Amino acid sequence: MASDSFKRACFNWGIGRELYDFPLIQIELAEHEVWQPEGAKQFRLDGAVNLREWIWYAEHDKNGKLSFLACQDTHEITRWSWGEMAETKKKRLKVEAKAKKAAKAEEEVAA
């Protein structure tokens, strides 16, 4: 109860407000990356999976809100991503604008 009150107060003061912007992060691990000790109910990470060595990348928009988040494992394989990188978005919008312009020109020729 006190912890919830503290979180609300911090949010109202602007402390930690960005934590509410982060998406839920769930990474699917391969069978060989986890093991279950005999008699245990929970799985454990294999020694080869070291999450602390994974590389995380984040981008924020003009307002400071999170717009892209991703992580790569130690083999440089993207294991999880959310949102769209600014550079990728810029390229996509450029291609879409070009396609829209071509479609409009085609309509004018047909008319």
N, C-alpha and C positions, 0 to 999 in steps of 0.2 A: 504494500500500500504506500509506504513512504517512498519507495523507489519510483513508483508511478508518478507521485506528486513531484518528486525531484525532476523527473524527465519532462513533465509538463512545464514546470517553472523554467528549466533550462531552454526549452523550445521557445517559450514566450520571450525570453531574454535574447534569443538568437543564437544560443550556444548549442552546437550539435544539430542545428536545423537541417543541414544537408544530409544527415543520416537517414532521414525519412525519404530522400530521393533515390537511394540506392535500391536496385532491384534484388529480388531473392536470388541467391547464387546457389545452384545445385549442379554439381559436376558428376557426370556418370563415369565411373571407373570400370576398367576392363576386369575380367575375372582374375587375371594374373596379377592385378595390382592390389588385391585384398586377400586376406585369409582369415579363417575363423579358428581360434584356439579351441582345442578339444574341451567340450563341456561349456564353452562360453556362448552367450546369447548374441553378443555383438561381434561385428567384423573389425579387423584391424588393417591398417594400411601396410602394404608390403614395404620393405626397406628401400626399394628402388623409387618409390613415390615420395618425394620430398617437397611438400607444398611450399615450404619456405624458399625454395630455389626457383619457384615458378615466377615468371615475369608478368606483372600486372600493368595495364595501360589504361589510362582514363583521359577523357576529353570533356570539357565543360563548354556550354554555350556562352553567349555574350552576357547573360544574366548570372552566370556562375553556377547554373544548374547542370547536373551530370547529363551528358548527351551520348556518351559512348564508354563502355567498360569491357575489357577483355583480358584473358590470361592465356599465357603459353607455358607449356611444360618445359622441362629441361631439354627436350628434343626439338624445341621450337615449333611444336604442334599446338595450334589454337584449340584449347579445350573448352572454352566457354566465351561467349560474347553477347553483349546487349547493346542495342542502339546501332547507329551507323557513324562511321568515322567521317569527319568533316570533309576530308579529301575525296572519299568515295561518294559522299552525298553531292558534292560540287560537280563531280564528273557525271553522276546519274542525272542530275537536274539539267546539265548542259545537253546530254543526249536526248532527254525528254523534250526539251525546248526545240531542238533541231528536228525531231520527229514531228512535233506539233506544227512547226513552220512548214515542213514538207507536205504534211497532210492538208494544211490550209491552201498551199499553192496548188495541190492536186485538185482540190475542190473548185478552185477558181478556174482552172483549165477545163474541168468537166462542165462547168456552168456556162 
